[in-house]
Amino acid sequence: MRFDVPSRVARRLLDGELDLGILGLLPEAPGLETRPVAQEGFVAVAAPAYVKRWGVPRSARDFQAHRFIAFDADLAMLGPWWRAAFGARERAPERVVCRIANLDEMLALAEAGMGIAVLPDYLVEPAVRAGRVEVLEPERRSSRRPRGTLWVAWRKAAAPTARFLAVRDWLLEG
């Protein structure tokens, strides 16, 4: 089992290094089969000290002025959250001060007051309850809640061994 950013997992699948992958972004790779398996909600969070110092952003312009901690260059959570919050026409934030492919480290940086992180709601719930971070709610142009789809992916040319099929089918059944 390996943890990596969606673009690298897709590449490793295509190269035959991995048999199966779970991706947070739908890969644009014709050599892969994909099936959706789950949805996760995304929230923007920041430390209370960060919010006290820099203010509570509401509009896209407000959020543009803030520092973001993103999940690697793929912006796997920030991108869908931004589009759901402000629409596809609004340009994504440019002040991404840290790109890191580790959800726990993203949360730790947000708790330390380094910027705003967009993370799965289930991951930040304990930190929100404990008051280490607070959820930042934008003014929504869309009624859609920020969500992302998790995909199981595999190479179309993968050998359908019994082990491969058992694991893939188990993942697809949820």
C-alpha positions as CSV (number, residue, x, y, z in Angstrom):
1,M,0.0,0.0,0.0
2,R,1.3,3.5,-0.9
3,F,0.0,7.0,-0.3
4,D,0.7,9.6,-3.0
5,V,-0.9,12.4,-4.9
6,P,-3.5,11.5,-7.6
7,S,-1.4,12.3,-10.6
8,R,1.4,10.0,-9.3
9,V,-1.0,7.2,-8.4
10,A,-2.5,7.3,-11.9
11,R,1.0,7.2,-13.5
12,R,2.0,4.2,-11.3
13,L,-1.1,2.4,-12.3
14,L,-0.4,3.1,-16.0
15,D,3.2,2.0,-15.6
16,G,2.1,-1.3,-13.9
17,E,3.7,-0.5,-10.6
18,L,0.3,-0.6,-8.9
19,D,-2.7,-2.9,-9.5
20,L,-5.3,-0.7,-7.9
21,G,-5.5,2.9,-6.7
22,I,-7.9,5.1,-4.8
23,L,-7.9,8.6,-6.2
24,G,-9.4,11.9,-5.0
25,L,-9.4,13.3,-8.6
26,L,-10.8,11.6,-11.7
27,P,-7.7,10.8,-13.8
28,E,-7.6,11.9,-17.4
29,A,-6.0,8.7,-18.5
30,P,-7.6,6.6,-21.2
31,G,-5.7,3.5,-20.1
32,L,-7.5,3.4,-16.7
33,E,-10.8,2.1,-15.6
34,T,-12.5,4.0,-12.8
35,R,-15.5,3.6,-10.6
36,P,-16.7,6.1,-7.9
37,V,-16.8,4.6,-4.4
38,A,-17.5,7.4,-2.0
39,Q,-18.1,11.1,-1.5
40,E,-16.4,13.3,1.1
41,G,-17.2,16.8,2.2
42,F,-14.6,19.5,2.2
43,V,-14.2,22.4,4.6
44,A,-11.8,25.3,4.8
45,V,-10.2,25.6,8.3
46,A,-7.8,27.9,10.0
47,A,-6.6,28.4,13.6
48,P,-8.5,30.9,15.7
49,A,-5.2,33.0,16.1
50,Y,-4.9,33.1,12.3
51,V,-8.6,34.3,11.9
52,K,-8.1,36.9,14.7
53,R,-5.0,38.3,13.0
54,W,-6.2,38.2,9.4
55,G,-10.0,38.4,9.7
56,V,-12.8,36.1,8.5
57,P,-12.9,35.8,4.7
58,R,-16.4,35.5,3.1
59,S,-16.2,36.4,-0.6
60,A,-13.8,35.0,-3.3
61,R,-11.9,38.3,-3.1
62,D,-11.5,38.0,0.7
63,F,-10.3,34.4,0.3
64,Q,-7.9,35.4,-2.5
65,A,-6.1,37.6,0.0
66,H,-5.3,34.7,2.4
67,R,-2.6,32.1,2.6
68,F,-3.5,28.6,1.6
69,I,-2.0,25.2,2.5
70,A,-2.8,22.8,-0.4
71,F,-2.6,19.1,-1.1
72,D,0.2,19.1,-3.6
73,A,0.0,20.8,-7.0
74,D,-3.1,18.8,-7.9
75,L,-5.2,20.9,-5.5
76,A,-7.3,17.8,-5.0
77,M,-9.5,19.4,-2.3
78,L,-8.9,23.1,-2.7
79,G,-10.0,23.1,-6.4
80,P,-13.4,21.4,-5.8
81,W,-14.1,23.4,-2.7
82,W,-13.3,26.7,-4.5
83,R,-15.5,25.8,-7.5
84,A,-18.4,24.8,-5.2
85,A,-18.0,27.9,-3.1
86,F,-17.4,30.5,-5.8
87,G,-18.2,29.0,-9.2
88,A,-15.9,27.8,-12.0
89,R,-15.4,31.3,-13.4
90,E,-13.7,32.6,-10.3
91,R,-9.9,32.1,-10.5
92,A,-8.4,29.8,-7.9
93,P,-6.4,31.4,-5.1
94,E,-2.8,32.3,-6.0
95,R,-1.4,32.5,-2.5
96,V,-0.7,28.8,-2.0
97,V,2.2,29.0,0.4
98,C,2.6,25.3,1.0
99,R,1.9,22.2,-1.1
100,I,2.1,19.1,0.9
101,A,0.8,15.6,0.2
102,N,0.0,14.7,3.8
103,L,-3.5,15.5,5.3
104,D,-2.3,15.3,8.9
105,E,0.6,17.7,8.2
106,M,-1.8,20.1,6.4
107,L,-4.0,20.1,9.5
108,A,-1.0,20.6,11.8
109,L,0.1,23.6,9.7
110,A,-3.4,25.1,9.8
111,E,-3.6,24.5,13.6
112,A,-0.2,26.4,13.9
113,G,-1.7,29.4,12.2
114,M,0.2,29.1,8.9
115,G,-2.8,29.5,6.7
116,I,-6.1,28.1,5.5
117,A,-6.3,24.4,4.6
118,V,-9.2,22.7,2.8
119,L,-9.6,19.2,4.2
120,P,-12.2,16.5,4.5
121,D,-14.8,17.3,7.1
122,Y,-14.4,14.0,8.9
123,L,-10.7,14.6,9.4
124,V,-11.0,18.1,10.9
125,E,-14.0,17.4,13.1
126,P,-12.0,16.6,16.3
127,A,-9.8,19.7,15.8
128,V,-12.9,21.8,15.3
129,R,-14.6,20.4,18.5
130,A,-11.4,21.0,20.5
131,G,-11.2,24.6,19.2
132,R,-7.8,24.2,17.5
133,V,-9.3,25.3,14.1
134,E,-12.5,26.8,13.0
135,V,-14.5,26.3,9.8
136,L,-14.5,29.3,7.4
137,E,-17.8,29.5,5.6
138,P,-17.7,31.5,2.3
139,E,-20.7,33.3,0.8
140,R,-21.8,30.7,-1.7
141,R,-22.7,31.5,-5.3
142,S,-23.8,27.9,-5.6
143,S,-26.1,25.8,-3.5
144,R,-23.8,22.8,-3.9
145,R,-21.8,21.8,-0.8
146,P,-18.1,21.3,-1.5
147,R,-17.7,17.6,-2.0
148,G,-15.2,15.3,-3.7
149,T,-15.5,11.9,-5.2
150,L,-13.2,9.1,-4.3
151,W,-12.5,6.7,-7.3
152,V,-11.1,3.2,-7.5
153,A,-8.9,3.0,-10.5
154,W,-7.0,0.2,-12.3
155,R,-5.3,-0.4,-15.6
156,K,-7.6,-1.5,-18.4
157,A,-5.0,-4.1,-19.4
158,A,-4.6,-5.4,-15.8
159,A,-4.5,-9.2,-15.6
160,P,-7.8,-10.3,-14.0
161,T,-6.2,-12.6,-11.4
162,A,-8.4,-13.9,-8.6
163,R,-6.6,-11.7,-6.0
164,F,-7.0,-8.6,-8.2
165,L,-10.7,-9.2,-8.8
166,A,-11.3,-10.0,-5.1
167,V,-9.7,-6.8,-3.9
168,R,-11.2,-4.6,-6.6
169,D,-14.7,-6.0,-6.1
170,W,-14.4,-5.6,-2.3
171,L,-13.4,-1.9,-2.7
172,L,-16.2,-1.3,-5.1
173,E,-18.8,-2.8,-2.8
174,G,-17.8,-0.3,-0.1
